[in-house]
Amino acid sequence: MPISSQIELVTLLEISKALAGDKPLDRRLFAAMRVLAEYLDMRRGTVTLRDMTTGELGIVAAYGLTKQEISRGRYRIGEGIVGRVVKSGAPVVIPNVGDEPLFLNKTGARQESGDRNIAFLCVPIIDNGDVAGVLSIDKLSTRVQTFDAALSVMKIVAQLIAQTLRIERLLETERRENESLRLELKGRYSLGNLIGASKGMQEVFRTVLKVAGSRATVLIRGESGTGKELIAKAIHSQSGRAAKPFIKVNCAAIPENLLESEFFGHEKGAFTGAIAARRGKFEAADGGTIFLDEIGELAPQLQSKLLRVLQEREFERVGGNRSIRVDIRLLAATNRDLESAIREGVFREDLYYRMNVVPIFLPPLRERMEDIPVLIDHFMRRFNEENGKHVSLGRKAVSLLSQYNWPGNVRELENTIERLIVLSEGDSIDASDIPVHVTTAAAESPSGLAATVQSLERERIIQTLSSNGWIYARAARSLGITERQLVYRVKKYGIERLDG
């Protein structure tokens, strides 16, 4: 093979590599132009592409031009040499640009007198039969026959650029489709901060969206840690009251003697320490939503006053006699068996029916195990971002987490993922990093991984005991179990002290 042919092949290979990178398109095109410049000994070169919406032509990459000159390189189809090549789809060679009246020099780059000896070569970039743009170069004008070889290389480069544009277009379409799919899945599997792909959670999402626009009182039921407050916030955010206050009251966290004042406020001098009048939570929620969490713990005397507010939408402050009317939406939540509380006489039946207009039951995580991988992915992304990390979760670790029944529900899973990311020292969390109580539960479950899990647990116990000087109390705290549980496991696995 002649030396010139070898050089040509190497040049085209280098251009192909430059165009195939993962950098932005304009930078890849510039890299290709730089390689072409070395091969063709060109002074300037441009890739001008057609805007398929406006039809206007603009330089997107250039070699030997300033940013200001590039910005001036805009043409209409049929305008100047570049515009004519786009219109005709045929290459053009101008042996001396100084002698060509159709050459517009829009960029203003060709001002020196030596440009009368500059040739201008222009080839179309054809993509699927349409002219997508133009590849052009400035080259010293010597012998006419040298233009044939240059044109041949330029045509191949133009084909490579067309292929790059086609791939870029396909990738952009794929990116848009993926984003559309991501948004669709987000709408399908999440509602605000609520995440769930299971049938049970999909039913919850549907109920939330149906009830959000109404004034109906909603009673949210579910075990602790299932996300009852998130449901309340989702109802509020999807309602016409979203711009108004969302006020939460934890009925179990406020002393009984302060609850009435907390709910309805008090007047100055209503009791010792009431040095000024104070609005209660119901007034603060006027126009918006009030969320009464742990409603099952509400004292009996307050239950009757709450019933009146729900019926009449008015109340008096403690120590006052003026009726205050409010426009509120009431949401309540409990993990208590209210039906049993009614039978025991500690919860008013009429209040129960007044609140239970629309019941929403949140299933525990153990009843929707298919949601665990979705939740893990959500919490991994969230806590990685919060902690400025890029930690990934190994396949075995995900498997172990997915087998645990999570008695603390979503809150326990959330806390576990946060702890794993915060304490991680590398970029990956593997099975040995999973809390020992989780791996133990997985080992006891009917699974083919039982032997593997037991082996991992044994290794973890040995490692923890060794790092804590074989002091059982300290090692047990590190493992998150009791000393008695640790002793049991040491005997179970036949672990002996390694340092004698």
C-alpha positions in Angstrom: 0.0 0.0 0.0 1.4 3.4 -0.9 2.5 5.7 1.9 -0.2 8.3 1.0 -2.9 5.7 1.3 -1.7 4.5 4.6 -1.7 8.1 5.9 -5.2 8.6 4.6 -6.5 5.5 6.4 -4.8 6.5 9.6 -6.3 10.0 9.3 -9.8 8.6 8.7 -9.4 6.3 11.6 -8.4 9.1 13.9 -11.4 11.2 12.7 -13.7 8.2 13.4 -12.3 8.0 16.9 -12.8 11.7 17.5 -16.4 11.6 16.3 -17.2 8.4 18.3 -16.3 9.9 21.8 -18.7 10.8 24.5 -18.0 14.5 24.6 -20.5 17.1 23.4 -21.1 17.1 19.6 -19.4 20.4 18.9 -16.2 19.3 20.7 -16.2 16.0 18.8 -16.6 17.9 15.5 -13.8 20.3 16.4 -11.5 17.4 17.2 -12.3 15.8 13.8 -11.6 19.1 12.1 -8.2 19.4 13.8 -7.2 16.0 12.5 -8.4 16.9 9.0 -6.4 20.1 9.2 -3.2 18.3 9.8 -3.8 15.9 6.9 -5.0 18.4 4.3 -2.7 21.3 5.5 -5.8 23.5 5.6 -5.9 27.0 7.1 -9.5 27.0 8.2 -12.4 24.6 8.2 -16.0 24.6 9.3 -18.9 22.3 9.8 -22.1 24.2 9.1 -25.4 22.4 10.0 -29.0 23.1 9.0 -31.6 23.9 11.6 -34.4 21.6 10.5 -37.0 23.9 12.2 -36.0 27.3 10.8 -34.0 26.1 7.8 -31.2 28.4 8.7 -27.5 27.3 8.4 -25.1 28.0 11.2 -21.5 27.0 12.0 -21.4 24.5 14.8 -17.7 23.7 14.8 -14.7 25.4 13.2 -10.9 25.2 13.0 -8.9 28.4 12.6 -11.8 30.8 13.4 -12.5 32.9 16.5 -15.8 32.6 18.5 -16.8 36.0 17.0 -16.2 34.8 13.5 -18.1 31.6 14.1 -21.1 33.5 15.4 -21.2 35.5 12.1 -21.3 32.3 10.0 -25.0 32.1 9.4 -26.7 31.6 6.0 -30.0 31.0 4.3 -30.4 28.1 1.9 -29.1 29.2 -1.5 -27.1 32.1 0.0 -23.4 32.2 -0.9 -21.4 29.1 -1.7 -22.4 27.2 1.5 -26.1 27.9 0.9 -25.8 26.8 -2.7 -24.2 23.5 -1.8 -27.0 22.8 0.7 -29.6 23.6 -2.0 -27.9 21.6 -4.8 -26.4 18.8 -2.7 -23.3 18.9 -4.9 -19.6 19.7 -3.9 -18.1 23.0 -5.0 -14.4 23.9 -5.5 -13.4 27.6 -5.7 -9.7 27.7 -6.8 -9.2 31.3 -5.6 -11.8 32.8 -3.2 -10.6 36.3 -4.0 -11.8 35.9 -7.6 -15.2 34.5 -6.7 -18.0 37.1 -6.5 -20.5 34.6 -4.9 -18.1 34.1 -2.0 -19.6 36.2 0.9 -16.9 35.9 3.6 -19.6 36.3 6.2 -17.3 35.2 9.0 -14.8 38.0 8.1 -11.9 35.6 8.6 -10.4 36.1 5.1 -9.1 39.6 5.1 -5.4 39.3 4.4 -4.2 39.8 0.8 -2.7 36.3 0.7 -6.3 34.9 0.5 -6.2 35.4 -3.2 -4.2 32.1 -3.3 -6.6 30.3 -1.1 -8.9 27.6 -2.5 -12.3 26.9 -0.9 -13.6 23.3 -1.0 -17.2 22.6 0.1 -19.0 19.2 0.3 -22.5 18.4 1.5 -23.2 16.4 4.6 -26.0 14.1 3.5 -28.1 12.3 6.1 -30.8 9.8 4.9 -31.0 11.6 1.5 -31.3 15.1 3.0 -28.6 17.7 3.1 -28.0 18.2 6.8 -25.1 20.6 6.4 -21.8 21.4 4.8 -18.1 20.6 5.4 -15.8 23.2 4.0 -12.1 24.0 4.2 -9.7 26.7 3.1 -6.5 25.4 1.5 -3.5 26.9 -0.2 -4.2 26.9 -4.0 -1.3 25.3 -5.9 -2.1 22.6 -8.4 -5.7 21.9 -9.4 -5.2 18.1 -9.4 -4.5 18.1 -5.7 -8.1 19.1 -5.0 -9.4 15.7 -6.2 -7.6 13.8 -3.4 -8.7 16.4 -0.8 -12.3 16.2 -2.0 -12.3 12.4 -1.8 -11.2 12.6 1.9 -13.7 15.3 2.6 -16.5 13.3 1.2 -15.7 10.4 3.4 -15.4 12.7 6.5 -18.8 14.2 5.5 -20.2 10.7 5.5 -18.7 10.0 9.0 -20.2 13.3 10.2 -23.6 12.4 8.8 -23.4 9.0 10.6 -22.5 10.8 13.8 -25.5 13.2 13.4 -27.8 10.2 12.8 -26.5 8.4 15.9 -26.8 11.6 17.9 -30.4 12.0 16.8 -31.2 8.4 17.7 -29.6 8.9 21.2 -31.5 12.1 21.7 -34.7 10.3 20.8 -33.8 7.5 23.2 -33.0 10.1 25.9 -36.4 11.7 25.5 -38.2 8.4 25.5 -36.3 7.3 28.6 -37.1 10.6 30.3 -40.8 10.2 29.3 -40.7 6.7 30.7 -39.0 7.8 33.9 -41.7 10.5 34.4 -44.4 7.9 33.6 -42.9 5.5 36.1 -42.5 8.2 38.6 -46.2 9.0 38.3 -47.1 5.3 38.5 -44.8 4.4 41.3 -44.7 7.5 43.4 -46.8 10.3 44.7 -44.8 13.0 46.3 -42.4 11.2 48.6 -44.6 8.1 48.6 -43.0 5.2 46.7 -44.7 1.9 45.8 -45.1 -0.4 42.8 -47.3 -3.0 44.6 -51.0 -3.4 44.0 -51.7 -2.2 47.5 -49.8 1.0 47.1 -51.3 1.6 43.7 -54.7 1.4 45.3 -53.6 3.9 47.9 -52.4 6.3 45.2 -55.7 6.1 43.4 -57.7 6.8 46.5 -55.4 9.8 47.4 -55.9 11.3 44.0 -59.7 10.8 44.1 -60.2 12.3 47.6 -57.7 15.1 47.4 -60.0 17.6 45.6 -62.9 17.0 48.0 -63.6 18.4 51.6 -64.1 14.9 52.9 -62.4 13.9 56.2 -59.9 11.1 55.8 -58.8 8.6 58.4 -55.4 7.0 57.5 -54.8 3.6 59.2 -51.6 1.7 59.3 -48.8 0.4 61.5 -46.1 2.8 62.8 -43.5 3.6 60.1 -45.8 3.0 57.1 -45.9 6.6 56.0 -49.2 7.9 57.2 -48.0 11.5 57.5 -46.7 11.3 53.9 -50.2 10.3 52.8 -51.7 13.3 54.6 -49.1 15.6 52.9 -49.9 14.1 49.5 -53.6 14.7 50.0 -52.9 18.3 50.9 -50.5 18.9 48.1 -52.9 17.5 45.5 -55.8 19.6 46.8 -56.9 23.1 46.1 -55.5 24.0 49.6 -51.9 23.2 48.6 -50.9 26.9 48.9 -52.5 27.2 52.4 -51.1 25.9 55.7 -50.6 22.2 56.5 -50.6 21.9 60.3 -49.6 18.7 62.0 -50.6 17.9 65.6 -49.3 14.7 67.3 -52.0 13.9 69.8 -49.7 11.5 71.7 -46.9 13.9 72.1 -48.7 16.8 73.9 -49.6 16.6 77.6 -53.3 16.1 78.1 -53.7 19.3 80.1 -52.2 21.3 77.2 -54.0 19.7 74.3 -57.1 21.9 74.4 -55.0 25.1 74.4 -52.8 23.6 71.7 -55.9 22.8 69.6 -58.0 25.9 70.1 -55.7 28.5 71.6 -56.3 30.5 74.7 -57.1 34.1 75.9 -54.9 36.2 78.1 -55.3 35.1 81.7 -57.1 31.9 80.8 -54.8 30.0 83.2 -51.5 30.6 85.1 -48.8 31.5 82.6 -51.2 32.7 79.9 -49.7 36.2 79.7 -51.0 36.8 76.2 -53.7 35.5 73.9 -52.5 32.7 71.6 -54.0 31.1 68.5 -54.3 27.4 68.4 -53.5 24.9 65.6 -57.1 25.0 64.2 -56.8 28.8 63.7 -53.4 28.4 62.2 -54.8 25.9 59.7 -57.6 28.2 58.6 -58.0 27.8 54.8 -55.7 24.8 54.8 -55.4 21.3 56.3 -55.0 20.1 59.8 -53.5 16.6 60.3 -54.2 15.0 63.7 -51.7 12.2 64.1 -52.2 9.4 66.7 -55.9 10.4 66.9 -56.5 7.2 68.9 -54.6 8.7 71.9 -56.9 11.7 72.1 -58.4 12.3 75.6 -62.1 11.6 75.9 -63.1 15.2 76.9 -61.3 16.5 73.8 -63.0 14.0 71.6 -66.4 15.7 72.2 -65.0 19.2 71.4 -63.3 17.9 68.3 -66.6 16.4 67.2 -68.3 19.8 67.5 -65.5 21.4 65.4 -66.1 18.8 62.7 -69.8 19.3 62.8 -70.0 23.1 63.1 -66.5 24.3 62.0 -66.4 26.6 65.0 -64.9 26.7 68.6 -63.9 29.0 71.4 -60.4 29.6 72.8 -59.7 28.4 76.3 -60.9 31.2 78.6 -62.9 32.9 75.9 -66.6 33.0 74.9 -66.3 34.3 71.3 -67.0 31.6 68.6 -64.3 31.4 66.0 -65.2 29.9 62.6 -62.6 28.2 60.5 -62.4 26.6 57.1 -60.3 23.5 57.5 -59.8 20.1 56.0 -59.3 17.5 58.7 -57.1 14.5 58.1 -56.4 12.0 60.9 -54.2 9.0 61.4 -53.7 6.2 63.8 -52.1 2.8 64.3 -54.5 1.9 67.0 -57.5 -0.5 66.7 -60.2 2.1 67.0 -63.0 -0.5 66.8 -61.6 -2.2 69.9 -61.2 1.3 71.6 -64.9 2.0 70.9 -65.9 -1.4 72.5 -63.8 -0.5 75.5 -65.5 2.9 75.8 -62.3 4.9 75.4 -63.1 6.3 71.9 -66.4 8.0 70.9 -68.3 6.0 68.2 -69.8 9.2 66.8 -66.4 10.8 66.4 -65.1 7.6 64.7 -67.9 7.7 62.1 -67.4 11.5 61.6 -63.7 11.0 60.8 -64.0 7.7 58.9 -65.7 9.3 55.9 -62.9 8.0 53.6 -60.6 5.4 55.2 -57.2 4.7 53.7 -55.3 1.6 54.8 -51.5 1.6 54.4 -50.3 -2.0 54.2 -47.2 -2.9 56.2 -44.0 -3.4 54.2 -44.0 -7.2 54.8 -47.2 -7.4 52.8 -45.7 -5.5 49.8 -42.3 -7.0 49.6 -42.1 -6.1 45.9 -41.8 -2.4 46.9 -38.6 -3.0 48.8 -36.2 -2.8 45.7 -38.0 0.4 44.5 -37.7 1.9 48.0 -34.1 0.9 48.3 -33.3 2.6 45.0 -35.2 5.8 46.1 -33.4 6.0 49.5 -30.0 5.2 47.9 -30.3 8.1 45.5 -31.6 10.4 48.2 -29.0 9.7 50.9 -26.1 9.6 48.3 -27.1 13.1 47.2 -27.5 14.4 50.8 -24.1 13.0 51.8 -22.2 13.8 48.6 -21.5 10.2 48.0 -21.7 7.7 45.1 -22.2 4.5 47.0 -23.7 1.5 45.2 -25.4 -1.5 46.7 -24.2 -5.0 45.8 -26.5 -7.6 44.5 -26.2 -9.9 47.5 -26.8 -6.9 49.8 -30.0 -6.1 47.9 -31.1 -9.7 48.1 -30.6 -9.7 51.9 -32.5 -6.5 52.4 -35.3 -7.8 50.2 -35.8 -10.9 52.3 -36.1 -9.1 55.7 -39.7 -8.5 56.8 -39.0 -4.9 58.2 -41.1 -4.8 61.4 -40.4 -1.1 61.6 -41.8 -0.8 58.0 -40.6 1.9 55.6 -39.1 4.0 58.4 -36.8 1.2 59.5 -35.7 0.6 55.9 -35.1 4.3 55.4 -33.0 4.5 58.5 -31.0 1.4 57.6 -30.1 2.7 54.1 -29.1 6.1 55.6 -26.9 4.4 58.2 -25.2 2.2 55.5 -24.4 5.2 53.3 -23.2 7.4 56.1 -20.9 4.7 57.6 -19.7 3.4 54.2 -15.9 3.8 53.7 -15.8 2.8 50.0 -18.0 3.1 47.0 -19.8 -0.2 47.5 -22.0 -1.8 50.2 -21.8 -5.6 50.2 -23.5 -8.3 52.1 -21.0 -8.1 55.0 -22.0 -4.5 55.7 -25.7 -5.4 56.2 -26.8 -5.3 59.9 -26.5 -8.6 61.6 -30.2 -8.8 62.6 -31.2 -8.5 59.0 -28.8 -11.2 57.8 -30.0 -13.5 60.6 -33.6 -13.0 59.6 -32.7 -13.8 56.0 -30.8 -16.9 57.1 -33.8 -18.2 59.0 -36.1 -17.6 56.0 -36.7 -20.4 53.5 -34.1 -19.4 51.0 -31.2 -21.0 49.1 -29.0 -18.2 50.5 -29.3 -19.4 54.1 -25.9 -21.1 54.1 -24.2 -18.1 52.5 -25.9 -15.7 55.0 -24.8 -17.8 58.0 -21.3 -17.8 56.7 -21.3 -14.0 56.3 -22.8 -13.6 59.8 -20.2 -15.8 61.3 -17.4 -13.8 59.6 -19.0 -10.5 60.7 -19.2 -11.6 64.3 -15.6 -12.8 64.4 -14.4 -9.6 62.8 -16.4 -7.4 65.3 -15.3 -9.4 68.3 -11.7 -9.1 67.2 -11.9 -5.4 66.6 -13.4 -4.9 70.0 -10.8 -6.9 71.9 -13.2 -9.8 72.3 -15.2 -7.7 74.8 -18.7 -9.1 74.3 -20.7 -6.1 75.6 -18.8 -3.7 73.2 -19.1 -6.1 70.3 -22.8 -6.6 70.8 -23.4 -2.8 70.8 -21.5 -2.6 67.6 -23.5 -5.4 66.0 -26.8 -3.9 67.2 -27.8 -6.9 69.3 -27.8 -7.8 73.0 -24.9 -9.5 74.7 -27.1 -12.6 75.3 -27.9 -12.8 71.6 -24.2 -12.5 70.8 -23.3 -15.3 73.2 -25.9 -17.5 71.5 -24.5 -16.9 68.1 -20.9 -17.5 69.2 -22.0 -20.9 70.5 -24.2 -21.6 67.5 -21.3 -21.1 65.0 -18.7 -22.6 67.3 -16.6 -19.4 67.3 -13.4 -19.5 69.4 -11.2 -16.6 70.3 -8.5 -16.4 67.6 -5.8 -14.7 69.7 -5.6 -17.4 72.2 
